[in-house]
């Protein structure tokens, strides 16, 4: 079906695709029951909008929304959520408010509205007030605060013994106690199930009878659980670069993350082999990359961002390669690799491990990823390195280490969203962080409501990937025109992607 003058999408048979991802799909059975549906929260008063404190970015308005720290005790302590909006550019064509669910966890929705409004298409900006917020524990919403000195002491995820494992457990305990003391009671109520209630309070405060929502990356977990909790309060919902919260075990979660990251490395090598403008064209890309990994492991690889300092192997993988995969910037990655390969080695020195963001407790409260002991941890690392031999010590194993011993308030479960309208599930075939099998899985869990829109290209974030994707999403959000099931859009060069994608994950 043509999409309103845009390039016409192709159709892809999801049933046929599933054969390629059957192993990943097999992990969604035998999970916990869905959370109970709660009554709608009442708004605590009208949002009082005022210009945001950024004279260089006029037009954005900011407000705060008071919500309970713990929705199970609505009369208890409260916190103020930071909220921002930009009004529809064509008031006569305005549909209502569209709430954006930021990623991360730890991304600021307020920053998105104030500084990165180009993320949204001109048509969506014309028809909707664009609204977002800083989720609890983030930015202007009672941010998680921890000792900088203690964060800097974080052990390396490269554990080598039971003693290292025990030391990490003890460090995590000390860090949680420190962050809890500095952050206050909200520290124990950061999970997405709480944020679902915040989102519904925001919907009510905006005066919207039903929610129009666009969640990106980690924000898709918020959207999916909102549709599950309040299925009849959804007008339209886009889930872009999709987290699958049904993945039941630590092994399955880490394997899925390793597989999708390695897929992006394979795609990078394939591109470089065929692209004359690749700075590594004609060379053995994997051999060059493995040489850099070896140098970084010895502390001999200089960090291009901070000359004179060494770049650790985890940072080479996660801050260099993985970040470029997010943007599908293969040319930039090849140039960076070529430059580092040609650089003089530093004298061997120990390499540091950068602290994880304080929003890590949000992730730990949503994902139950237990590891019994060092032996199991080592087997998980070996499995990841076998699955992604080019990308050792990917960020997910860092997260698993950071969550050792942490309580989980909102553990994984299959979605149960009977009664929701069509939900548009959008994903790239080659997403380095939220693999395409997860999108297939979530669309299936949504049942009749799940409509999968496939971007046949690369990168994390797909809605901004060319006119076909943008047109399909715009028509759905504005006119509730649902694309035919099995719709896909062709890949476009990174230069044709409009605006920035998700910041992290």
Helices and strands as residue ranges (DSSP letters): E 10-11, H 14-18, G 19-21, H 22-25, G 26-28, E 50-51, E 61-68, G 71-73, E 78-86, G 91-93, E 96-101, H 109-115, G 117-119, H 122-127, E 128-133, H 148-152, H 162-183, G 185-188, H 192-205, E 211-216, H 218-229, G 231-233, E 234-240, H 250-274, H 285-297, H 313-315, I 316-322, H 323-326, H 330-342, H 360-366, H 374-387, H 395-402, E 423-430, H 436-445, G 447-449, E 450-458, H 466-479, E 487-489, G 494-496
